[in-house]
Amino acid sequence: MSHKNRICLIELVQSVLYQLRVFQQAACTGTANQNKKNYVFINQAMSWSSAQQYCRENYKDLAMIENQEENTDAQNTKLSNYRVWIGLYREPWTWSDGSKSSFRNWLPNTGLNNINENQHCITENPQHQWADESCNIPWVFVCHQGDEDDGQRPVVIIPVSGLKGNN
């Protein structure tokens, strides 16, 4: 092989390696954003179970907020003067899809007062803090459109009327 052909081959190999590295970085970047949820504010007041049904029929589910970044994203979707339903209910604290909740952003001192043992569903206030409310009160709400791993979590039907105090 001539010197000129070796140089061309080396340049070709370097080009291919560079393209592979760029492709690999792009693939990794896409994976990093894979689980990001898209939140949608619904300006129609409904009970928690009606809001859940609406979100499931038109999006994926009521908003699941599993960390501070998602809380910020959800805050940015709604007008700042609304209290909204999110997909959290008790007990134990579980998201609308049946998964357990570990992230919390409770309203200090009164977020979990459970008046008359009748407050099993969660709202987010205009200051983006959470409080328990009776599931039958109509509030506007936030849905999420899902994430890239759609289909990974089973959908669980929550009979809200079966919760204590919500018959």
C-alpha positions in Angstrom: 0.0 0.0 0.0 1.4 3.4 -1.0 2.0 6.2 1.5 -0.8 8.2 -0.1 -3.3 5.3 0.3 -2.3 4.8 4.0 -3.0 8.5 4.7 -6.4 8.2 3.0 -7.2 5.1 5.0 -6.1 6.8 8.2 -8.3 9.8 7.4 -11.2 7.5 6.6 -10.8 5.6 9.8 -10.6 8.9 11.8 -13.7 10.2 10.1 -15.6 7.0 10.9 -14.5 7.1 14.5 -15.4 10.7 14.8 -18.9 10.1 13.3 -19.3 7.1 15.7 -18.4 9.3 18.7 -20.8 12.1 17.6 -23.5 9.5 17.0 -22.8 7.9 20.5 -23.0 11.3 22.2 -26.3 12.1 20.4 -27.7 8.8 21.5 -26.7 9.4 25.1 -28.1 12.9 25.0 -31.4 11.5 23.8 -31.5 8.9 26.6 -30.8 11.6 29.2 -34.0 13.4 28.3 -36.0 10.2 27.8 -37.9 10.3 31.1 -39.0 13.9 31.0 -42.7 14.4 31.4 -44.7 17.0 29.5 -47.4 18.6 31.7 -50.6 20.1 30.5 -52.8 22.5 32.4 -56.6 21.8 32.1 -58.7 24.8 32.9 -61.8 22.9 33.7 -62.8 22.1 37.3 -63.6 18.5 38.1 -63.4 16.1 41.0 -60.1 14.1 41.4 -61.5 10.9 39.9 -63.1 12.8 36.9 -59.8 14.7 36.4 -58.0 11.3 36.5 -60.4 9.9 33.9 -60.0 13.0 31.7 -56.2 12.8 31.8 -56.2 9.1 31.0 -58.6 9.5 28.0 -56.8 12.6 26.6 -53.2 12.4 27.8 -51.6 9.7 30.0 -52.6 10.4 33.6 -52.9 13.1 36.3 -49.6 14.8 36.9 -47.0 12.7 38.7 -44.3 14.9 40.2 -41.4 12.7 41.4 -38.6 15.2 42.0 -38.0 18.9 42.3 -37.2 19.3 38.5 -40.6 17.9 37.6 -42.3 20.1 40.3 -40.7 23.1 38.6 -41.9 21.8 35.1 -45.4 21.3 36.4 -45.4 24.8 38.0 -44.5 26.3 34.7 -47.6 24.8 32.9 -50.3 26.5 35.0 -51.4 30.0 35.7 -49.9 31.1 39.0 -53.3 31.8 40.8 -54.8 28.3 40.5 -55.0 25.4 43.0 -54.8 22.2 40.9 -55.2 18.5 41.3 -52.1 16.4 40.8 -52.1 12.6 40.7 -51.2 11.9 44.3 -53.6 10.3 46.8 -53.4 8.5 50.2 -52.7 6.1 52.0 -50.0 5.2 51.6 -49.0 8.1 49.4 -49.3 6.7 45.9 -49.5 8.2 42.4 -52.5 7.7 40.2 -50.7 5.0 38.2 -50.2 2.9 41.4 -46.5 3.7 41.9 -45.2 4.8 45.3 -44.3 8.4 45.9 -41.1 9.5 47.7 -40.9 13.2 46.6 -43.0 15.6 48.8 -43.6 19.3 48.7 -46.2 19.8 51.5 -47.6 23.1 52.5 -45.9 23.8 55.9 -48.1 23.2 59.0 -51.4 22.5 57.3 -50.6 20.5 54.2 -51.7 17.2 55.8 -54.5 18.1 58.1 -57.0 15.5 56.7 -60.0 17.3 58.1 -62.8 14.9 59.1 -60.6 12.1 57.7 -62.0 13.0 54.3 -59.0 14.5 52.5 -57.4 11.8 50.4 -56.4 13.6 47.2 -53.7 16.2 46.7 -53.7 19.7 45.2 -50.8 22.0 44.5 -51.4 25.6 45.5 -50.3 28.8 43.7 -47.0 28.7 45.7 -46.5 25.2 44.4 -46.9 23.5 47.8 -49.1 20.5 48.2 -52.1 20.0 50.5 -54.7 17.2 51.0 -58.3 17.9 50.0 -61.6 16.1 49.7 -61.5 14.2 46.4 -65.0 15.4 45.5 -64.2 19.1 45.4 -63.9 20.4 41.8 -60.5 21.9 41.0 -58.7 22.6 37.7 -55.9 20.1 37.2 -52.6 19.2 35.5 -52.1 16.1 33.3 -48.9 14.6 32.0 -48.5 13.4 28.5 -46.2 10.7 29.4 -42.5 10.0 28.9 -40.4 7.9 26.6 -41.0 4.8 28.6 -44.7 4.7 28.0 -46.2 1.3 28.7 -43.6 0.5 31.3 -46.0 1.2 34.2 -49.3 -0.5 34.5 -52.5 1.6 34.7 -54.3 1.1 37.9 -58.0 2.0 38.3 -58.5 3.9 41.6 -62.0 3.7 43.0 -62.0 7.0 44.8 -65.6 6.5 46.0 -64.2 3.5 47.9 -61.8 5.6 50.0 -62.9 6.3 53.5 -65.2 9.4 53.6 -65.7 9.6 49.9 -68.8 7.6 49.3 
